[in-house]
Amino acid sequence: MNEQRLSRFLLFYDLRLAWRNISSRAVQSVVTLLVVGAAIGLTIAVLALSDGLRRGILQASDPFGVLVVGPKGSAQQLVLSTLLLQGAPVGNIDSHLWEELVADPRVSLTIPLAMGDNVGGARIVGTTADFFDLRPSPDSPPTFRLAQGRLFATDFEAVLGDRAARQLGLKLGDRFLPQHGVERGLTSDDHDTAHTVVGILQPVAGPYANAVFTSLESVHAVHGTEEAPDEHSDEITAIFVRPRGFIEANQLWQEFYTGNEAQAVFPGRELGALFDLLEQGRRLLGLVGYLAGGMAVLTLFLAIYSGVLAREQMLAVMRSLGASRGRIFWLVLWEALLLALVGALVGRLLGYGTALLIAGQIGTEAAIPIPIRYLWGLELWLMTLPLLFGLLAGLLPAWQAYRTDVVQKLFPA
C-alpha cells in the first residue's frame, strides 16, 4: 500500500515538475500550444461546418414538395434558386403548366413562384395563399405562419418574412416600391407600383425568412404594365408540386423529362449531388489538416528537444540524486503529452469558435441556417490524436534525456 502511495506521489510530482518546465519556457510553449491547437481546430471547424451546413440545408428545404417544376437548364440551380433562394432563377415557364398541374388528379398541392424583383435586397416572391400551407409532414403545423396582420388578399399587398421586416425596417401599413432584379440594384430600377405591408411572419429558420411575399397577380401586373401596358405577363419561375404518392411523382417526372417545355426535379437528388461536392471540399481541407498535424508534431518535437538540451545539466543532477533513467525518460515524455493535451483543449476552442463565426456569417449573408453542435463522436479521436502527437514528438527527446551521461555533464573535461 505504501508503495502505491509513493508511486502516486512520484507521478503527481513528476507531472507538476513537467508543467513547471513547460511554464518556464512561456513564449515557446504558447507558440507550440497554438500550433497544435490550430491543427486540431482546423479539423474540428471543417467537420462541424460540414455537419451544420448539411443539416441546415435539409432543414431549410424540409417544408417543400416532392417535385420542383421549372424551365429546362441546370437542375441544381433550379433547386438552389427556389428552395434556398441562392443565385438567379434559371428562367421562366408558361403559367398554363401550373393550371394543368392544378387540374391533374395525381397532384395534391401546387404552388407557383414568380421571382425577379427585390426590395432592399430581399427577394419578392409572387405566389398564392397555398404557399402558407407548406409543412414538413401532414401532421406538422404549417412552416410559415403569421405573427402579425393577415395574408395578402388583393393586388399589391405583401407579407414579409420576419428577417426581411427587421432588415428593411418595415411594419404593418408601410409601403415600398419593388426593384427589378433578384438582388439590390440602382435606385432607377424601382418599379412605380407601391406595395403595402399587410402581414409579418413568425421567425423561421431558412432563406424564406428574408423574403417578401405577394400575390402572383401583383407580380404579373407590375411586369405586364411596364412591358405591355394592355396585357399582363403570365410567366412564372417555378412550381412546387406535391404528388399524391411515389408512383405519381415518378410518372410526372418522366412526363416532364420527355417533354420540351419544362423539367421536373427531385430536390433530394440534387441536394445529394450538392452534398457530394461539399464532401469533396471537406476531404481537400482534410489533407490540409494532415499537413497542419505534421507541422504540429514537428513544432512540438523542436520545443521538447530544445528544452532537453537546455536542461541536460539539471537532468544530470537529478540522476546524481537518485532519479532513475526511466523516471527521467517519463519526465520528458510527460512534457510532450501535457503540451499536446492542452493544445487539444485550445484546438476545441479555436475549432468550434471558428465554426460558429463562419456559420454566423453565412447565415447572415445567405440566410441558410448552419446549426453548430458539439461533435461527441469526435471525442475519442480528439483524445487519441493529441496522445499520438505527444508520443511522436516526445520519444526522441525522452530517449536523449534517458542517455544523459551524468559524469560528462557534471564534470566536463
C-alpha positions as CSV (number, residue, x, y, z in Angstrom):
1,M,0.0,0.0,0.0
2,N,2.9,2.4,0.9
3,E,4.5,1.6,-2.5
4,Q,1.2,2.5,-4.3
5,R,1.1,5.8,-2.4
6,L,4.7,6.5,-3.2
7,S,4.1,5.8,-6.9
8,R,1.1,8.1,-7.0
9,F,3.1,10.8,-5.2
10,L,6.0,10.5,-7.6
11,L,3.6,10.6,-10.6
12,F,2.0,13.7,-9.3
13,Y,5.3,15.3,-8.5
14,D,6.7,14.4,-12.0
15,L,3.6,15.9,-13.7
16,R,3.9,19.1,-11.6
17,L,7.6,19.3,-12.5
18,A,6.9,18.7,-16.1
19,W,4.3,21.5,-16.1
20,R,6.8,23.8,-14.3
21,N,9.3,23.1,-17.0
22,I,6.7,24.0,-19.7
23,S,5.8,27.2,-17.9
24,S,9.4,28.3,-17.6
25,R,9.5,28.5,-21.4
26,A,6.4,30.6,-21.7
27,V,6.8,32.0,-25.2
28,Q,7.9,28.7,-26.8
29,S,5.2,26.8,-25.0
30,V,2.4,29.2,-26.1
31,V,3.6,29.1,-29.7
32,T,3.6,25.3,-29.5
33,L,0.1,25.2,-28.0
34,L,-1.2,27.5,-30.7
35,V,0.3,25.3,-33.5
36,V,-1.1,22.1,-32.0
37,G,-4.4,23.8,-31.3
38,A,-4.6,25.2,-34.9
39,A,-4.0,21.7,-36.4
40,I,-6.8,20.2,-34.3
41,G,-9.1,23.2,-34.5
42,L,-8.9,23.2,-38.3
43,T,-10.2,19.6,-38.4
44,I,-12.9,20.4,-35.9
45,A,-14.1,23.5,-37.8
46,V,-14.2,21.7,-41.1
47,L,-16.2,18.8,-39.7
48,A,-18.6,21.0,-37.6
49,L,-19.3,23.3,-40.6
50,S,-19.8,20.3,-42.9
51,D,-22.3,18.8,-40.4
52,G,-24.0,22.1,-39.8
53,L,-24.3,23.0,-43.4
54,R,-25.8,19.6,-44.4
55,R,-28.4,19.8,-41.6
56,G,-29.1,23.5,-42.3
57,I,-29.8,22.9,-46.0
58,L,-32.0,19.9,-45.1
59,Q,-33.9,22.0,-42.5
60,A,-34.4,24.9,-44.9
61,S,-35.7,22.6,-47.7
62,D,-37.8,20.4,-45.4
63,P,-41.2,22.1,-45.9
64,F,-41.2,22.0,-49.7
65,G,-42.9,19.5,-52.0
66,V,-41.5,16.3,-53.6
67,L,-41.0,17.9,-57.1
68,V,-39.9,21.3,-58.4
69,V,-41.0,22.1,-61.9
70,G,-39.1,24.8,-63.8
71,P,-37.5,25.7,-67.1
72,K,-35.1,23.4,-68.8
73,G,-31.5,24.0,-67.7
74,S,-29.4,23.3,-64.6
75,A,-31.5,21.2,-62.3
76,Q,-29.3,22.0,-59.3
77,Q,-29.6,25.7,-59.9
78,L,-33.4,25.3,-60.2
79,V,-33.4,23.8,-56.7
80,L,-30.9,26.3,-55.2
81,S,-32.8,29.3,-56.6
82,T,-36.2,28.1,-55.4
83,L,-35.7,26.2,-52.2
84,L,-32.7,28.2,-50.9
85,L,-33.1,31.4,-52.8
86,Q,-29.4,31.2,-53.9
87,G,-28.4,32.5,-57.3
88,A,-30.5,33.8,-60.2
89,P,-33.5,31.8,-61.4
90,V,-32.9,29.5,-64.4
91,G,-35.7,31.3,-66.3
92,N,-39.5,31.2,-66.7
93,I,-42.2,28.9,-67.8
94,D,-45.7,29.5,-69.1
95,S,-48.3,29.6,-66.4
96,H,-50.5,27.1,-68.3
97,L,-48.3,24.3,-66.9
98,W,-49.4,25.4,-63.4
99,E,-53.0,25.3,-64.4
100,E,-52.6,21.8,-65.9
101,L,-51.0,20.6,-62.7
102,V,-53.8,22.1,-60.6
103,A,-56.3,20.0,-62.6
104,D,-54.1,16.8,-62.5
105,P,-55.7,14.2,-60.2
106,R,-52.2,12.9,-59.4
107,V,-51.3,16.1,-57.6
108,S,-52.4,17.1,-54.1
109,L,-50.8,20.6,-54.0
110,T,-49.3,23.0,-56.5
111,I,-47.6,26.3,-55.5
112,P,-46.4,28.7,-58.3
113,L,-43.5,31.0,-57.7
114,A,-42.8,34.2,-59.7
115,M,-39.5,35.9,-58.9
116,G,-37.4,38.6,-60.5
117,D,-37.8,41.6,-58.2
118,N,-36.5,42.6,-54.8
119,V,-36.8,45.3,-52.1
120,G,-33.7,46.3,-50.4
121,G,-32.1,43.0,-51.3
122,A,-34.9,40.9,-50.0
123,R,-36.4,38.8,-52.8
124,I,-40.1,39.3,-53.8
125,V,-41.9,36.0,-54.3
126,G,-45.1,36.1,-56.1
127,T,-47.2,33.1,-55.1
128,T,-50.7,32.0,-53.8
129,A,-52.1,31.5,-50.3
130,D,-51.3,27.8,-50.7
131,F,-47.7,28.6,-50.0
132,F,-48.5,29.2,-46.4
133,D,-49.9,25.7,-46.1
134,L,-46.5,24.2,-46.7
135,R,-45.4,21.9,-43.9
136,P,-42.7,19.2,-43.4
137,S,-45.3,16.4,-43.0
138,P,-49.1,16.2,-43.0
139,D,-49.2,16.0,-39.2
140,S,-46.9,19.0,-38.7
141,P,-48.1,22.6,-38.4
142,P,-47.5,25.0,-41.3
143,T,-44.0,26.2,-41.5
144,F,-44.8,29.8,-42.5
145,R,-47.3,31.3,-40.0
146,L,-48.4,34.8,-39.4
147,A,-47.1,36.7,-36.3
148,Q,-48.9,40.0,-37.2
149,G,-51.6,41.1,-39.7
150,R,-53.1,38.9,-42.4
151,L,-52.2,37.3,-45.7
152,F,-52.4,39.3,-48.9
153,A,-56.0,39.4,-50.3
154,T,-55.7,41.9,-53.2
155,D,-53.1,43.1,-55.6
156,F,-50.0,45.0,-54.3
157,E,-50.3,43.7,-50.8
158,A,-47.3,42.0,-49.2
159,V,-46.4,39.7,-46.4
160,L,-42.9,39.9,-45.0
161,G,-40.6,37.2,-43.5
162,D,-39.5,38.2,-40.0
163,R,-35.9,38.8,-41.0
164,A,-36.9,40.9,-44.1
165,A,-39.1,43.0,-41.8
166,R,-36.3,43.7,-39.4
167,Q,-33.7,44.4,-42.1
168,L,-35.9,46.6,-44.1
169,G,-37.4,48.4,-41.1
170,L,-41.0,47.9,-42.4
171,K,-44.1,47.4,-40.3
172,L,-47.8,46.8,-40.9
173,G,-49.2,49.6,-43.1
174,D,-45.9,50.7,-44.6
175,R,-45.4,51.0,-48.4
176,F,-42.5,50.1,-50.6
177,L,-41.5,50.1,-54.2
178,P,-40.2,46.9,-55.8
179,Q,-36.9,47.0,-57.6
180,H,-36.1,45.0,-60.7
181,G,-33.7,42.0,-60.3
182,V,-33.3,39.4,-57.5
183,E,-30.5,41.5,-55.8
184,R,-30.2,45.1,-54.8
185,G,-29.6,47.4,-57.8
186,L,-29.7,51.0,-58.7
187,T,-32.5,53.3,-57.4
188,S,-33.5,54.0,-61.0
189,D,-34.6,50.3,-61.3
190,D,-37.5,50.9,-59.0
191,H,-41.0,50.0,-60.3
192,D,-43.6,52.7,-59.9
193,T,-46.2,50.5,-58.2
194,A,-46.2,50.7,-54.4
195,H,-47.0,47.7,-52.3
196,T,-48.5,47.8,-48.8
197,V,-47.3,45.5,-45.9
198,V,-50.3,43.6,-44.5
199,G,-48.6,40.8,-42.6
200,I,-45.4,39.7,-41.0
201,L,-44.5,36.0,-40.5
202,Q,-43.2,34.3,-37.4
203,P,-39.5,33.6,-37.2
204,V,-38.5,30.6,-39.2
205,A,-35.1,29.1,-40.0
206,G,-34.2,29.3,-43.7
207,P,-33.8,31.8,-46.5
208,Y,-37.6,32.5,-46.9
209,A,-37.4,34.4,-43.6
210,N,-35.7,37.0,-45.7
211,A,-38.4,37.0,-48.5
212,V,-41.3,39.3,-49.3
213,F,-44.4,37.5,-50.4
214,T,-47.1,39.0,-52.7
215,S,-49.8,37.6,-55.0
216,L,-48.9,36.1,-58.3
217,E,-51.2,38.6,-60.0
218,S,-49.3,41.5,-58.4
219,V,-46.0,40.4,-60.0
220,H,-47.7,39.8,-63.3
221,A,-49.4,43.2,-63.1
222,V,-46.2,45.1,-62.4
223,H,-44.3,43.5,-65.2
224,G,-47.2,43.4,-67.6
225,T,-47.9,47.1,-67.0
226,E,-44.3,48.1,-67.8
227,E,-43.6,45.7,-70.6
228,A,-47.0,45.8,-72.4
229,P,-49.5,48.2,-70.8
230,D,-52.6,46.4,-72.2
231,E,-51.7,42.9,-71.0
232,H,-50.3,41.1,-68.0
233,S,-47.2,38.8,-68.2
234,D,-48.3,35.2,-67.4
235,E,-44.9,33.6,-66.9
236,I,-43.8,32.0,-63.6
237,T,-40.4,31.0,-62.3
238,A,-41.2,27.5,-60.9
239,I,-43.8,25.3,-59.3
240,F,-43.7,23.3,-56.1
241,V,-45.6,20.1,-56.7
242,R,-46.7,17.6,-54.1
243,P,-47.8,14.4,-55.9
244,R,-50.2,12.1,-54.1
245,G,-47.7,9.2,-54.0
246,F,-44.4,7.9,-55.1
247,I,-45.8,6.3,-58.3
248,E,-47.5,9.6,-59.3
249,A,-44.2,11.5,-58.6
250,N,-42.3,9.3,-60.9
251,Q,-44.9,9.5,-63.6
252,L,-44.9,13.3,-63.5
253,W,-41.1,13.3,-63.5
254,Q,-41.0,11.0,-66.6
255,E,-43.5,13.2,-68.5
256,F,-41.6,16.4,-67.9
257,Y,-38.3,14.5,-68.7
258,T,-39.6,13.5,-72.2
259,G,-41.3,16.9,-72.8
260,N,-39.8,20.1,-74.1
261,E,-41.5,22.8,-72.1
262,A,-40.1,22.3,-68.6
263,Q,-38.3,19.9,-66.3
264,A,-39.3,18.3,-63.0
265,V,-36.6,17.8,-60.4
266,F,-36.4,15.8,-57.2
267,P,-34.8,18.2,-54.7
268,G,-33.4,15.4,-52.6
269,R,-31.4,14.1,-55.6
270,E,-29.9,17.5,-56.4
271,L,-29.2,18.3,-52.8
272,G,-27.4,14.9,-52.6
273,A,-25.2,15.9,-55.5
274,L,-24.5,19.2,-53.7
275,F,-23.6,17.3,-50.6
276,D,-21.2,15.2,-52.7
277,L,-19.4,18.4,-53.7
278,L,-19.3,19.5,-50.1
279,E,-17.8,16.2,-49.2
280,Q,-15.1,16.6,-51.8
281,G,-14.3,20.0,-50.3
282,R,-14.2,18.5,-46.8
283,R,-11.7,15.9,-48.0
284,L,-9.5,18.5,-49.6
285,L,-9.4,20.5,-46.4
286,G,-8.8,17.2,-44.6
287,L,-5.5,17.0,-46.5
288,V,-4.6,20.4,-45.3
289,G,-5.4,19.2,-41.8
290,Y,-2.9,16.4,-42.2
291,L,-0.2,18.9,-43.2
292,A,-1.1,21.0,-40.2
293,G,-0.8,17.9,-38.0
294,G,2.6,17.2,-39.3
295,M,3.7,20.8,-38.6
296,A,2.3,20.5,-35.1
297,V,4.3,17.3,-34.4
298,L,7.4,19.0,-35.7
299,T,6.9,22.1,-33.6
300,L,6.2,20.0,-30.5
301,F,9.3,18.0,-31.1
302,L,11.5,21.0,-31.5
303,A,10.1,22.6,-28.3
304,I,10.7,19.4,-26.3
305,Y,14.1,18.7,-27.8
306,S,15.4,22.2,-27.3
307,G,14.1,22.0,-23.7
308,V,16.1,18.8,-23.1
309,L,19.3,20.3,-24.5
310,A,18.9,23.4,-22.3
311,R,18.3,21.2,-19.1
312,E,20.9,18.5,-19.6
313,Q,22.9,19.6,-16.6
314,M,19.7,19.7,-14.4
315,L,18.8,16.2,-15.6
316,A,22.3,15.0,-14.7
317,V,21.9,16.5,-11.2
318,M,18.5,14.6,-10.8
319,R,20.3,11.4,-11.9
320,S,23.1,12.0,-9.3
321,L,20.5,12.5,-6.6
322,G,18.9,9.1,-7.3
323,A,16.4,9.6,-10.1
324,S,16.4,6.6,-12.4
325,R,16.8,6.7,-16.2
326,G,13.2,5.6,-16.6
327,R,11.9,8.4,-14.4
328,I,13.9,11.0,-16.5
329,F,12.6,9.4,-19.7
330,W,9.0,9.7,-18.4
331,L,9.5,13.2,-17.1
332,V,10.4,14.4,-20.6
333,L,7.6,12.4,-22.2
334,W,5.1,13.9,-19.8
335,E,6.1,17.4,-21.0
336,A,5.3,16.4,-24.6
337,L,2.0,14.7,-23.6
338,L,0.9,17.7,-21.5
339,L,1.6,20.2,-24.2
340,A,-0.3,18.0,-26.7
341,L,-3.3,17.6,-24.4
342,V,-3.6,21.3,-23.5
343,G,-3.1,22.0,-27.2
344,A,-6.1,19.8,-27.9
345,L,-8.2,21.9,-25.5
346,V,-7.1,25.0,-27.3
347,G,-8.0,23.3,-30.5
348,R,-11.5,22.7,-29.3
349,L,-11.9,26.4,-28.5
350,L,-10.4,27.5,-31.8
351,G,-12.3,24.9,-33.9
352,Y,-15.8,25.5,-32.5
353,G,-15.3,29.2,-32.2
354,T,-14.2,29.5,-35.8
355,A,-17.1,27.3,-36.9
356,L,-19.6,29.5,-35.0
357,L,-18.2,32.7,-36.6
358,I,-18.2,31.3,-40.1
359,A,-21.7,29.8,-39.6
360,G,-23.0,33.2,-38.4
361,Q,-21.5,35.0,-41.4
362,I,-23.0,32.5,-43.8
363,G,-26.3,32.7,-42.0
364,T,-26.3,36.5,-42.3
365,E,-25.4,36.6,-46.0
366,A,-27.2,33.6,-47.4
367,A,-30.0,33.2,-44.8
368,I,-29.2,29.5,-44.6
369,P,-29.2,28.2,-41.0
370,I,-26.0,26.4,-40.1
371,P,-26.5,24.9,-36.6
372,I,-23.2,24.1,-35.0
373,R,-23.4,21.2,-32.5
374,Y,-20.7,19.6,-30.3
375,L,-19.5,16.5,-32.1
376,W,-19.4,14.0,-29.3
377,G,-18.3,11.3,-31.8
378,L,-15.0,13.1,-32.2
379,E,-14.1,12.9,-28.6
380,L,-12.3,9.5,-28.7
381,W,-10.3,10.8,-31.7
382,L,-9.6,14.1,-30.0
383,M,-8.1,12.3,-27.1
384,T,-6.2,9.8,-29.1
385,L,-4.7,12.2,-31.7
386,P,-3.0,14.5,-29.1
387,L,-1.5,11.5,-27.3
388,L,-0.2,10.3,-30.7
389,F,1.2,13.8,-31.3
390,G,2.9,13.8,-27.9
391,L,4.4,10.3,-28.3
392,L,5.8,11.0,-31.8
393,A,7.3,14.3,-30.7
394,G,8.5,13.2,-27.3
395,L,10.1,9.8,-27.8
396,L,13.4,11.0,-29.3
397,P,13.9,13.8,-26.8
398,A,13.0,11.5,-23.9
399,W,15.5,8.9,-25.2
400,Q,18.1,11.7,-25.4
401,A,17.4,12.5,-21.8
402,Y,17.5,8.8,-20.9
403,R,21.0,8.5,-22.3
404,T,22.4,11.6,-20.5
405,D,25.9,11.0,-19.3
406,V,26.0,12.2,-15.6
407,V,29.7,12.4,-15.3
408,Q,30.2,14.2,-18.6
409,K,27.5,16.8,-17.8
410,L,28.5,17.4,-14.2
411,F,32.3,17.3,-14.7
412,P,33.0,18.4,-18.3
413,A,36.7,17.9,-19.4
